[in-house]
Structure formats: C-alpha cells, structure tokens
C-alpha cells in the first residue's frame, strides 16, 4: 500500500485526491450546526464567494505538506492493521494538531478574507479537524489502499 506522498506523486491521482478532499471539506462544513456551524458556514461561503476556487487551490499547494504529516499515521495504521477510519478517529487530536501546524504557518503570510476567516475559526479548529477524522480515514483508505 502506498503512502499518501507516493499516491499524490502521480498527477491524475493527485487530482482525484484533491477533488475528494474538497468534497470532504464541503461535507464537513455542511454538517456543522448551531452557532459554531453558522460561523463556519458563513466564513466558508465568504471565502468561496470572494475567492472562487480557493479551497481547491489551497489544497493543491498544501497537499504535499499534509501528506508528510499524515503518512507517519498511515504507516502506523497499516502496521497495526487497524481500519483507517477507526485509527484516524482514535488519533484525531494528534493528527489535527499536526495538520494545523501547517495551516498556522501558512496563515501568517495570508491577508484579506481568507486570513480573517482563519483567525475567526482557529480557536475551535482542532475540534473541527477532529470531527473530520472519519472522512479523512475513508479518504486515505480509498486512495492509498
């Protein structure tokens, strides 16, 4: 089974991973509810309106760094023989913090609506990323198994 980095080295497979990742993010946003859900949905809609294609482009630029963070978890998952969905849920906090290191670093150079949205949502970002772990596990399983 290939690593995520090996998978996305192929341009066609990279394109499919990005498309599925955008779908995963959109599904996660759609599932949000309550006041936090309103904030997430509003920020997401604002960024998409002001910068069409932003999520796709951002994923394209961040995917290699994300793969470098996810691959050690994926290797451990395979080594232990645990289903990816279960494994990533169990390691959700660690995986979320690993991924957020990347976006935190990148957000420092951002400005405008994307930066404002990120700063608004960052205090609860770990919780939001953890809630995406079932879908992330499924995505990794689909593309790397």
JOMO-V567080 format. One record per residue. N is the residue number from 1. RES is the residue in one letter. PHI is phi in whole degrees, 0 to 359 (NA if undefined). OMEGA is omega in whole degrees, -180 to 180 (999 if undefined). D_LAST is the distance of its C-alpha to the last C-alpha in Angstrom with 2 decimals. Layout:
n=(N;N)
res=(RES;RES)
phi=(PHI;PHI)
omega=(OMEGA;OMEGA)
d_last=(D_LAST;D_LAST)
This chain:
n=(1;2;3;4;5;6;7;8;9;10;11;12;13;14;15;16;17;18;19;20;21;22;23;24;25;26;27;28;29;30;31;32;33;34;35;36;37;38;39;40;41;42;43;44;45;46;47;48;49;50;51;52;53;54;55;56;57;58;59;60;61;62;63;64;65;66;67;68;69;70;71;72;73;74;75;76;77;78;79;80;81;82;83;84;85;86;87;88;89;90;91;92;93;94;95;96;97;98;99;100;101;102;103;104;105;106;107;108;109;110;111;112;113;114;115;116;117;118;119;120;121;122;123;124;125;126;127;128;129;130;131;132;133;134;135;136;137;138;139;140;141;142;143;144;145)
res=(X;X;X;X;X;X;X;X;X;X;X;X;X;X;X;X;X;X;X;X;X;X;X;X;X;X;X;X;X;X;X;X;X;X;X;X;X;X;X;X;X;X;X;X;X;X;X;X;X;X;X;X;X;X;X;X;X;X;X;X;X;X;X;X;X;X;X;X;X;X;X;X;X;X;X;X;X;X;X;X;X;X;X;X;X;X;X;X;X;X;X;X;X;X;X;X;X;X;X;X;X;X;X;X;X;X;X;X;X;X;X;X;X;X;X;X;X;X;X;X;X;X;X;X;X;X;X;X;X;X;X;X;X;X;X;X;X;X;X;X;X;X;X;X;X)
phi=(NA;283;284;295;300;293;298;279;292;276;304;291;292;301;301;293;297;296;300;291;292;299;299;297;296;299;294;297;297;299;281;292;221;72;296;296;299;298;297;296;296;294;298;297;296;297;297;296;287;282;223;306;80;302;296;299;295;299;297;302;284;263;300;297;292;299;300;298;279;281;303;298;291;297;298;295;301;295;300;274;70;266;299;306;301;296;300;292;295;296;258;309;297;295;297;302;294;297;290;290;302;292;292;298;297;291;293;299;265;272;211;74;296;295;293;298;298;298;298;293;269;302;303;250;300;302;299;293;291;301;295;272;301;301;290;296;302;296;295;298;300;298;267;244;267)
omega=(-178;172;176;179;178;-180;-175;175;177;-175;-180;179;177;-180;-180;178;179;180;179;178;176;178;178;-180;179;178;178;179;-179;-178;-178;180;179;-179;178;178;178;180;-180;-178;179;180;-179;-180;180;-180;-180;-180;-177;-179;-179;-180;-176;-177;179;-179;-180;178;178;-178;-176;-170;180;178;177;-180;179;179;-177;-173;177;177;179;178;178;178;179;-179;-178;179;-180;177;-177;180;-179;-178;-177;175;-180;-179;-172;-178;-179;180;-180;-180;176;-180;-178;173;-179;-178;176;180;-179;-176;180;180;-177;175;176;-173;-180;-180;180;179;-179;-179;179;-174;-173;-179;180;-174;-180;179;-179;-180;177;-180;179;-175;177;180;178;176;178;180;179;180;-178;-172;-175;-180;999)
d_last=(5.27;7.05;8.94;9.82;13.03;11.77;9.85;13.12;15.30;15.07;17.59;16.29;12.75;14.67;16.92;14.37;12.95;16.65;17.62;15.17;16.31;19.87;19.38;18.04;21.11;23.43;22.35;22.88;26.26;27.24;26.65;29.02;32.42;35.75;37.41;34.32;32.53;35.47;35.32;31.61;32.04;35.21;33.83;30.76;33.07;35.52;33.08;31.66;35.26;36.63;33.73;31.94;28.45;28.48;25.14;23.37;25.33;24.86;21.06;21.28;23.52;21.72;18.07;18.36;20.13;17.75;14.80;17.14;17.78;14.33;12.79;15.05;14.04;10.29;11.50;13.80;11.43;9.47;13.03;14.48;12.05;12.53;10.71;9.72;12.54;14.97;14.26;14.73;17.73;19.21;18.94;19.94;23.19;22.00;19.08;21.60;24.22;22.05;21.22;24.84;26.23;24.98;26.44;29.58;30.15;29.64;31.83;34.76;35.19;34.82;37.75;38.74;36.99;33.52;35.01;37.15;34.29;32.22;35.26;35.98;32.56;31.76;33.63;31.22;28.09;26.50;26.94;25.48;22.34;21.96;22.31;19.30;16.94;15.79;14.89;13.38;11.08;10.17;9.87;7.58;5.25;6.07;6.01;3.80;0.00)
